[in-house]
């Protein structure tokens, strides 16, 4: 019985670490964020047009958090971001909440929502 309880506890602990997390911040491409992400108001001024430029699309996307960290999207998340950006009605100040599984500085994206 003790072994079963220990196994059950371990399984619950592992599943707790794999639970979805929500990261909030500005949707950015990683190329621009690498160069200018630490500048004041970069996230708010970053535009939809820039997010759709070939080099920016190629670099991939992420969320620029309030503490100036960039949480990178996984490959599937980059594809979701392309569709999300194409459907956007606003041109800048693209604040998002991204839900998924966070591992290090990369998130496996399940959902991207405008804030």
Kinemage of the C-alpha trace (Angstrom):
@kinemage 1
@onewidth
@group {chain A} dominant
@subgroup {mainchain}
@vectorlist {calphas} color= white
{ca unk a 1} P 0.000 0.000 0.000
{ca unk a 2} L 2.843 2.388 0.823
{ca unk a 3} L 4.451 1.783 -2.585
{ca unk a 4} L 1.149 2.517 -4.330
{ca unk a 5} L 0.723 5.765 -2.387
{ca unk a 6} L 4.288 6.787 -3.202
{ca unk a 7} L 3.813 6.040 -6.906
{ca unk a 8} L 0.526 7.949 -6.938
{ca unk a 9} L 2.142 10.922 -5.199
{ca unk a 10} L 5.055 10.909 -7.653
{ca unk a 11} L 2.691 10.780 -10.632
{ca unk a 12} L 0.712 13.716 -9.249
{ca unk a 13} L 3.902 15.712 -8.690
{ca unk a 14} L 5.088 15.113 -12.257
{ca unk a 15} L 1.714 16.110 -13.707
{ca unk a 16} L 1.730 19.272 -11.605
{ca unk a 17} L 5.003 20.340 -13.236
{ca unk a 18} L 3.529 19.751 -16.696
{ca unk a 19} L 0.468 21.897 -15.975
{ca unk a 20} L -0.371 24.793 -18.230
{ca unk a 21} L 1.143 28.158 -17.441
{ca unk a 22} L 0.037 31.562 -18.694
{ca unk a 23} L 2.716 34.048 -19.706
{ca unk a 24} L 1.685 37.666 -20.240
{ca unk a 25} L 3.483 40.366 -22.166
{ca unk a 26} L 3.995 41.740 -25.664
{ca unk a 27} L 4.022 39.546 -28.753
{ca unk a 28} L 7.413 40.064 -30.403
{ca unk a 29} L 9.622 38.425 -32.958
{ca unk a 30} L 12.875 37.125 -31.551
{ca unk a 31} L 15.095 39.022 -34.016
{ca unk a 32} L 13.825 42.465 -32.972
{ca unk a 33} L 13.570 41.484 -29.314
{ca unk a 34} L 17.219 40.407 -29.304
{ca unk a 35} L 18.322 43.773 -30.681
{ca unk a 36} L 15.883 46.154 -29.015
{ca unk a 37} L 13.956 44.234 -26.359
{ca unk a 38} L 15.564 46.028 -23.444
{ca unk a 39} L 14.617 49.497 -24.718
{ca unk a 40} L 11.774 51.276 -22.917
{ca unk a 41} L 8.394 50.847 -24.634
{ca unk a 42} L 9.788 48.471 -27.279
{ca unk a 43} L 6.926 45.994 -26.778
{ca unk a 44} L 4.218 48.646 -26.987
{ca unk a 45} L 5.713 50.186 -30.135
{ca unk a 46} L 6.453 46.911 -31.944
{ca unk a 47} L 4.116 46.684 -34.953
{ca unk a 48} L 2.098 44.065 -36.761
{ca unk a 49} L 3.924 44.978 -39.991
{ca unk a 50} L 7.270 44.199 -38.371
{ca unk a 51} L 5.967 40.882 -37.005
{ca unk a 52} L 5.071 39.903 -40.579
{ca unk a 53} L 8.431 40.788 -42.185
{ca unk a 54} L 10.227 37.751 -43.647
{ca unk a 55} L 13.275 37.969 -41.353
{ca unk a 56} L 11.070 38.399 -38.301
{ca unk a 57} L 8.852 35.443 -39.217
{ca unk a 58} L 11.976 33.343 -39.815
{ca unk a 59} L 13.409 34.255 -36.384
{ca unk a 60} L 10.292 33.031 -34.578
{ca unk a 61} L 8.085 34.593 -31.956
{ca unk a 62} L 7.874 34.984 -28.236
{ca unk a 63} L 6.457 36.993 -25.364
{ca unk a 64} L 8.400 39.937 -23.966
{ca unk a 65} L 7.571 39.967 -20.268
{ca unk a 66} L 7.500 43.001 -17.977
{ca unk a 67} L 10.950 42.064 -16.669
{ca unk a 68} L 12.332 42.153 -20.263
{ca unk a 69} L 12.706 38.382 -20.664
{ca unk a 70} L 11.675 36.744 -23.922
{ca unk a 71} L 9.795 33.459 -23.578
{ca unk a 72} L 10.262 31.721 -26.939
{ca unk a 73} L 7.512 29.815 -28.740
{ca unk a 74} L 7.964 26.243 -29.890
{ca unk a 75} L 7.625 25.513 -33.647
{ca unk a 76} L 3.884 24.846 -33.453
{ca unk a 77} L 3.505 28.042 -31.411
{ca unk a 78} L 5.260 30.005 -34.148
{ca unk a 79} L 2.691 28.695 -36.638
{ca unk a 80} L -0.147 29.676 -34.285
{ca unk a 81} L 1.405 33.123 -33.891
{ca unk a 82} L 1.488 33.650 -37.678
{ca unk a 83} L -2.262 32.988 -37.874
{ca unk a 84} L -2.931 35.108 -34.799
{ca unk a 85} L -0.975 38.038 -36.262
{ca unk a 86} L -2.703 37.747 -39.650
{ca unk a 87} L -6.100 38.061 -37.921
{ca unk a 88} L -5.110 40.995 -35.676
{ca unk a 89} L -7.154 44.177 -35.963
{ca unk a 90} L -4.623 46.358 -34.163
{ca unk a 91} L -1.278 47.570 -35.473
{ca unk a 92} L 0.815 47.897 -32.296
{ca unk a 93} L 0.693 47.497 -28.513
{ca unk a 94} L 0.001 43.786 -29.009
{ca unk a 95} L -0.295 42.570 -25.435
{ca unk a 96} L -1.048 38.849 -25.143
{ca unk a 97} L -1.620 36.028 -22.713
{ca unk a 98} L -0.032 32.799 -23.930
{ca unk a 99} L -1.051 29.539 -22.310
{ca unk a 100} L 1.025 26.388 -22.584
{ca unk a 101} L 3.698 24.263 -20.986
{ca unk a 102} L 6.769 26.233 -19.950
{ca unk a 103} L 10.158 24.520 -20.015
{ca unk a 104} L 13.105 26.798 -19.372
{ca unk a 105} L 12.679 29.850 -21.596
{ca unk a 106} L 10.459 28.087 -24.173
{ca unk a 107} L 6.704 27.606 -24.085
{ca unk a 108} L 4.794 24.893 -25.914
{ca unk a 109} L 1.889 27.072 -27.003
{ca unk a 110} L -1.690 25.909 -26.532
{ca unk a 111} L -3.433 29.261 -26.862
{ca unk a 112} L -2.655 32.904 -27.684
{ca unk a 113} L -5.150 35.559 -26.598
{ca unk a 114} L -5.147 39.327 -26.913
{ca unk a 115} L -5.286 41.125 -23.584
